[in-house]
């Protein structure tokens, strides 16, 4: 792994990343050009390039912190921030604060840097498919196309108005070529069309994915490998997310189609009770690893999370709900204390109760990764897409997750009203995704005016984070 990452980092250094409008591009000197062409003369070069992109996504500026338990979770208002927290202004949605602005700008830059490296790979991959063994040409190309769409969708959800708010608003640049030039900004609707195009193509290519072709009852070892790659089901799940983001009746039908495909193929399995009922906390599968459609490996994750979740040295860094927040999220007053998400992820550091979802143990059974896409989310998407047409089926999707979180004695009423079903879906998103940066997008998509935990009204000033200043200089607006 270290050797592969080294190749990729050298590639970045050789090019020298520059900023030019919305298109972050490489200035390629003749000597560097030779190095790139040599890299892609073998199948190993493409593997190195993909691993480099995954490594970049795992950085603290992206999914190693800010896109999961850091900035994006702070915007969800699920933490009670201590006085002096570096995220204090983010909780007030003050994106112009210099510290917060640097975090936001880094997300934009790092995302487009990863996209640029996928595009250079895609530029070369069709030149000589014969260099690939087995199905690797289709797999590598499918991963690259799927990842490119996934990253653009993340940027769209952060830096553009919601589709449900204004599909014709300025969106983001959708960069599909490795080039020295400026990619014009597309509208929100145009970006979603491009996302669906890329994802549909990736899905077809990834029918070669061994996770897709293997039988469900034999998927264990293959899933454990392929969940660290942007596999067939990660693409299908992203399609479900994109169609849900658009939200029309026709789009929700498509969201349901892709979500149920992921559910019914059953290549993922619910966390086993044995990994949650051990007397040894280091054996608890707090992140429900068997259910993760896509995750990223984080090197030395124990050191990264320690200051935020269980080190008492500097309490200004702590990221944790209050006791009142925690018990409210998990409906403790209803007797839901046995919910694994409540019971296992609320532990003590000294005398302080604290959020423990990301606790890492030396030689522990589970750790060193962050969740990016969950199997349970597909149940929530399927539930929301079924509310109007089959409300009892919608309840079933929600109850399936609850049952597998040890709320077996508390099934929902099968005859809940549509409004009550939607309320239960929201509560499940909050319980399931806490610490993962997803709830902010939920509020944005559904145009929440009153964000729980915030006194600031939800509007585009809150929901649309600012593009870097140099983007505005090149004519882009959000």
C-alpha positions in Angstrom: 0.0 0.0 0.0 2.8 2.4 0.9 4.5 1.8 -2.4 1.3 2.4 -4.4 0.5 5.6 -2.6 4.0 6.8 -3.1 3.6 6.5 -6.9 0.4 8.5 -6.7 1.9 11.3 -4.5 4.8 11.6 -6.9 2.4 12.0 -9.8 0.8 14.9 -7.9 4.1 16.5 -7.2 5.3 16.1 -10.8 2.3 17.9 -12.2 2.1 20.8 -9.7 -1.6 21.5 -9.0 -2.8 25.0 -10.0 -6.1 26.8 -9.6 -7.7 28.3 -12.7 -11.4 29.1 -12.3 -13.5 26.1 -11.6 -11.1 23.7 -13.3 -8.2 22.6 -11.2 -5.7 21.4 -13.7 -2.2 20.2 -14.1 0.5 22.0 -16.0 2.4 19.2 -17.7 6.0 19.6 -18.6 7.5 17.3 -21.3 9.4 15.3 -18.7 6.2 14.9 -16.6 4.2 13.8 -19.6 6.6 10.9 -20.1 6.1 9.9 -16.5 2.3 9.9 -16.8 2.4 7.8 -20.0 4.8 5.4 -18.4 2.4 5.1 -15.4 -0.5 4.0 -17.6 1.5 1.5 -19.6 0.6 -1.2 -17.2 -2.5 -2.3 -15.3 -0.6 -1.6 -12.1 -0.5 2.1 -12.9 -4.3 2.3 -13.0 -4.5 0.4 -9.7 -2.0 2.8 -8.2 -4.0 5.8 -9.4 -7.3 4.6 -7.9 -5.6 3.8 -4.6 -4.2 7.3 -4.6 -7.7 8.8 -5.0 -9.1 6.7 -2.2 -6.2 7.8 0.0 -6.8 11.4 -0.9 -10.5 11.0 0.0 -9.4 9.6 3.4 -7.6 12.8 4.3 -8.8 14.8 7.3 -9.9 17.6 4.9 -12.4 15.2 3.4 -13.9 11.9 4.8 -11.2 11.4 7.4 -12.9 14.2 9.4 -14.6 17.2 7.8 -17.0 15.3 5.5 -18.0 12.9 8.2 -17.7 13.7 12.0 -16.2 17.1 11.5 -17.6 20.2 9.7 -20.6 18.5 8.0 -21.8 16.9 11.3 -21.4 20.3 13.1 -23.7 21.8 10.5 -26.3 19.1 11.4 -26.4 20.5 15.0 -25.9 17.1 16.7 -23.1 18.2 18.9 -23.0 20.4 22.0 -19.8 22.3 21.2 -17.6 23.3 24.1 -16.6 26.9 24.6 -13.6 27.7 22.5 -14.4 25.0 19.9 -12.8 25.6 16.5 -16.2 24.8 15.0 -18.1 27.4 17.0 -18.7 29.7 14.0 -19.6 26.8 11.8 -22.4 26.0 14.2 -23.7 29.5 13.6 -23.3 29.0 9.8 -20.8 31.8 9.7 -18.9 30.5 6.6 -17.0 33.7 6.2 -15.1 33.1 9.4 -11.5 32.7 8.4 -11.0 29.3 10.1 -14.2 27.9 8.7 -13.6 29.3 5.3 -10.2 27.5 5.1 -12.0 24.2 5.8 -14.7 24.8 3.2 -12.1 25.9 0.6 -10.1 22.8 1.2 -13.1 20.6 0.6 -13.6 22.2 -2.8 -9.9 22.0 -3.7 -9.4 18.4 -2.6 -12.5 17.1 -4.2 -11.6 18.7 -7.6 -8.0 17.4 -7.2 -9.4 13.9 -6.8 -11.7 14.4 -9.8 -8.7 15.7 -11.9 -6.8 12.5 -11.1 -9.7 10.4 -12.1 -10.0 12.3 -15.4 -6.4 11.7 -16.3 -6.9 8.0 -15.7 -10.0 8.0 -17.8 -8.2 9.9 -20.6 -5.7 7.0 -20.9 -7.8 3.9 -20.0 -9.3 3.3 -23.4 -6.0 3.5 -25.3 -5.0 -0.1 -24.8 -7.6 -2.3 -22.9 -5.5 -5.4 -23.8 -3.1 -4.6 -20.9 -5.8 -5.5 -18.3 -6.2 -8.9 -16.9 -9.6 -10.6 -16.6 -12.4 -8.0 -16.0 -10.2 -5.3 -14.6 -10.6 -2.9 -17.6 -14.3 -2.7 -16.9 -13.9 -2.7 -13.1 -11.3 0.1 -13.1 -13.2 2.3 -15.6 -16.4 1.7 -13.7 -14.9 2.6 -10.4 -13.4 5.8 -11.9 -16.6 6.9 -13.5 -18.6 6.1 -10.4 -16.2 7.9 -8.1 -16.1 11.0 -10.4 -19.9 11.2 -10.2 -20.0 10.6 -6.5 -17.5 13.4 -5.8 -19.4 15.8 -8.1 -22.6 14.9 -6.3 -21.0 15.7 -2.9 -19.9 19.0 -4.2 -23.4 19.7 -5.6 -25.0 18.9 -2.2 -22.6 21.3 -0.4 -22.1 24.2 -2.8 -25.4 24.6 -4.8 -29.0 25.1 -3.9 -31.1 22.0 -3.5 -32.8 20.7 -6.6 -36.1 20.9 -4.6 -35.4 24.6 -4.1 -34.3 25.7 -7.6 -33.2 23.2 -10.2 -32.3 26.0 -12.6 -29.9 27.7 -10.1 -26.2 27.7 -10.8 -24.7 24.4 -9.7 -21.1 23.5 -9.9 -18.6 22.8 -12.8 -18.9 19.2 -13.9 -15.4 18.4 -15.0 -15.2 15.5 -17.3 -11.8 16.1 -19.1 -8.2 16.4 -18.1 -7.3 19.7 -19.7 -5.9 23.1 -19.1 -8.9 25.3 -19.2 -12.0 26.4 -17.3 -15.0 24.2 -17.2 -18.2 26.3 -17.2 -20.7 26.1 -14.3 -23.7 23.9 -15.0 -27.1 24.4 -13.4 -28.3 22.1 -10.7 -30.5 20.2 -13.1 -27.8 19.8 -15.7 -25.4 18.4 -13.0 -27.9 15.8 -12.0 -28.4 14.7 -15.6 -24.6 14.4 -15.9 -24.5 12.4 -12.7 -27.1 10.0 -13.9 -25.3 9.6 -17.2 -21.9 8.7 -15.5 -23.4 6.5 -12.9 -25.5 4.5 -15.3 -22.4 3.9 -17.5 -20.5 2.9 -14.4 -23.2 0.5 -13.3 -23.1 -1.3 -16.6 -19.3 -1.6 -16.5 -19.4 -2.8 -12.9 -21.5 -5.8 -13.7 -18.0 -7.3 -13.9 -17.6 -6.5 -10.2 -17.1 -9.8 -8.3 -19.4 -8.5 -5.6 -22.2 -8.2 -8.1 -21.7 -11.7 -9.6 -21.2 -13.7 -6.4 -24.0 -15.4 -4.6 -25.3 -13.5 -1.6 -24.5 -16.4 0.8 -20.9 -16.4 -0.4 -20.4 -12.6 -0.3 -18.7 -12.2 3.1 -15.0 -12.1 2.0 -15.6 -10.4 -1.3 -17.7 -7.7 0.4 -15.0 -7.1 3.0 -12.6 -6.3 0.1 -14.9 -4.5 -2.3 -16.6 -2.3 0.3 -13.3 -0.3 0.3 -13.7 0.3 -3.4 -16.5 2.1 -5.3 -18.2 -1.1 -6.2 -21.4 -1.9 -8.2 -23.6 -1.3 -5.1 -22.0 1.9 -4.2 -22.9 3.2 -7.7 -26.5 1.9 -7.4 -26.8 3.5 -4.0 -25.5 6.8 -5.4 -28.1 6.6 -8.1 -30.7 6.2 -5.5 -29.4 9.2 -3.6 -29.3 11.4 -6.8 -32.9 10.5 -7.8 -34.1 11.1 -4.2 -32.3 14.5 -4.3 -34.3 15.5 -7.4 -37.4 14.3 -5.6 -40.2 14.4 -8.2 -42.7 11.5 -8.3 -40.9 9.9 -11.3 -37.5 10.4 -9.7 -38.7 8.8 -6.4 -39.8 5.8 -8.4 -36.2 5.5 -9.8 -34.8 6.0 -6.3 -37.0 3.1 -5.1 -35.8 0.9 -8.0 -32.1 1.4 -7.2 -32.5 1.2 -3.4 -34.5 -2.0 -3.6 -31.9 -3.5 -6.0 -29.2 -2.9 -3.3 -31.5 -4.3 -0.6 -32.8 -7.3 -2.4 -29.5 -8.5 -3.8 -28.5 -8.9 -0.1 -24.7 -8.7 -0.6 -24.6 -6.9 2.8 -25.8 -8.3 6.1 -27.1 -6.9 9.3 -24.6 -6.6 12.1 -24.6 -9.9 14.1 -25.7 -9.7 17.7 -22.5 -11.5 18.8 -20.4 -8.5 17.8 -22.6 -6.2 19.9 -23.1 -8.3 23.0 -19.5 -9.2 23.9 -18.3 -8.3 27.4 -15.2 -6.7 25.7 -15.9 -3.3 24.2 -13.0 -3.7 21.8 -15.1 -6.4 20.1 -18.1 -4.2 19.5 -18.8 -3.5 15.8 -19.9 0.1 16.6 -19.9 1.1 12.9 -21.8 -2.0 11.7 -19.1 -2.9 9.2 -20.9 -5.8 7.5 -23.6 -3.2 6.4 -21.2 -0.7 4.8 -21.7 -0.4 1.0 -18.7 1.9 0.8 -16.1 2.9 3.4 -12.7 4.4 3.4 -9.6 3.1 5.2 -8.1 5.6 7.6 -4.4 5.1 8.5 -3.8 5.7 12.2 -7.4 6.5 12.8 -7.0 6.0 16.5 -4.7 9.0 16.7 -7.0 11.1 14.6 -10.1 10.6 16.6 -8.6 10.6 20.0 -8.7 14.4 20.6 -12.3 14.6 19.6 -13.9 11.6 21.3 -12.0 10.4 24.3 -9.1 12.5 25.2 -9.7 14.9 28.1 -6.5 16.9 27.6 -8.1 19.7 25.5 -11.8 19.7 26.0 -12.3 22.5 23.4 -11.9 19.8 20.7 -14.5 17.5 22.0 -17.3 16.6 19.6 -20.2 15.1 21.5 -24.0 15.5 22.0 -25.1 16.5 25.5 -26.9 13.9 27.6 -30.2 15.7 26.9 -29.5 15.6 23.1 -28.5 12.0 23.2 -31.5 10.8 25.1 -33.8 12.9 22.9 -32.3 11.5 19.6 -32.8 7.9 20.8 -36.2 8.5 22.5 -34.9 7.2 25.8 -38.2 8.1 27.4 -40.0 5.5 25.3 -37.8 2.7 26.7 -35.5 2.5 23.7 -32.4 2.3 25.8 -31.5 -1.2 24.4 -31.0 0.3 20.9 -27.4 -0.6 20.0 -26.9 2.8 18.6 -27.8 4.4 21.9 -26.2 1.8 24.3 -22.9 1.2 22.5 -22.1 4.6 21.3 -22.5 6.5 24.5 -19.6 5.7 26.8 -17.6 7.3 29.6 -14.2 8.9 29.3 -13.3 9.3 32.9 -16.4 10.7 34.6 -17.7 12.3 31.3 -20.4 10.6 29.1 -19.2 11.1 25.5 -20.0 10.1 21.9 -18.1 6.8 21.3 -19.1 5.8 17.8 -15.5 6.2 16.5 -13.7 4.9 19.6 -10.7 2.8 18.4 -9.0 0.0 20.4 -5.4 -1.3 19.9 -5.8 -4.8 18.4 -9.6 -4.3 18.4 -11.8 -6.3 16.1 -13.1 -3.3 14.2 -11.6 0.1 13.3 -9.4 2.0 10.9 -12.3 3.0 8.6 -15.1 5.5 8.2 -18.6 4.7 6.8 -19.5 6.6 3.6 -22.6 4.8 2.3 -24.8 2.5 4.4 -27.1 -0.4 3.6 -29.6 1.0 6.1 -29.8 4.3 4.1 -31.2 2.3 1.2 -34.0 1.2 3.5 -34.7 4.8 4.4 -34.7 5.9 0.7 -37.0 3.0 -0.2 -39.3 3.9 2.7 -39.5 7.5 1.7 -40.2 6.6 -1.9 -43.0 4.2 -0.9 -44.8 6.5 1.6 -47.4 7.8 -1.0 -47.9 4.5 -2.9 -47.5 1.8 -0.3 -47.3 3.1 3.3 -47.3 -0.3 4.9 -44.3 -1.2 2.8 -42.6 2.0 3.9 -43.2 1.1 7.6 -41.7 -2.3 6.8 -38.5 -0.8 5.5 -38.1 1.4 8.6 -39.0 -1.4 11.0 -36.4 -3.7 9.3 -33.6 -1.4 10.4 -35.1 -0.9 13.9 -35.5 -4.6 14.4 -31.8 -5.0 13.5 -30.8 -2.3 16.0 -32.4 -4.4 18.9 -35.7 -2.5 19.0 -37.5 -5.8 18.4 -40.0 -5.2 21.2 -41.1 -1.9 19.7 -42.5 -2.4 16.2 -44.1 0.5 14.5 -47.8 0.6 13.8 -48.3 -0.7 10.3 -51.1 1.8 9.8 -49.2 4.9 10.5 -50.2 8.1 8.6 -47.9 9.4 5.9 -46.8 12.2 8.1 -46.0 9.9 11.0 -44.0 7.6 8.6 -42.0 10.6 7.4 -41.4 11.6 11.0 -40.1 8.1 11.8 -37.8 8.2 8.7 -36.3 11.4 9.9 -35.8 10.1 13.4 -34.0 7.0 11.9 -31.7 9.2 9.8 -30.7 11.0 12.9 -30.1 7.9 15.0 -28.3 6.0 12.3 -26.2 8.7 10.7 -25.0 10.7 13.8 -21.4 11.5 13.4 -21.4 10.8 9.7 -22.2 14.2 8.2 -25.4 13.1 6.4 -28.2 14.9 8.3 -27.4 18.3 6.9 -28.2 17.1 3.4 -31.5 15.7 4.6 -32.5 19.1 6.1 -31.4 20.8 2.9 -33.2 18.5 0.5 -36.5 18.8 2.4 -36.0 22.5 3.0 -36.2 22.5 6.7 -36.9 26.0 8.0 -36.3 25.0 11.6 -33.1 23.0 12.0 -33.3 21.1 15.3 -30.7 22.5 17.7 -30.3 25.8 15.8 -32.0 29.2 16.3 -31.0 30.2 12.8 -33.6 29.7 10.1 -32.8 27.3 7.3 -32.3 29.1 4.0 -29.8 29.3 1.2 -27.5 31.3 3.4 -27.3 28.2 5.6 -27.6 25.4 3.1 -25.3 26.7 0.3 -21.7 26.9 1.4 -19.6 29.5 -0.5 -17.3 28.6 -3.3 -13.7 29.7 -3.0 -13.2 33.4 -3.8 -11.2 32.7 -6.9 -14.2 30.8 -8.4 -16.2 34.0 -8.2 -13.3 35.8 -9.9 -13.7 33.4 -12.8 -17.4 34.0 -13.1 -18.9 31.2 -11.0 -21.6 32.0 -8.4 -23.6 30.1 -5.8 
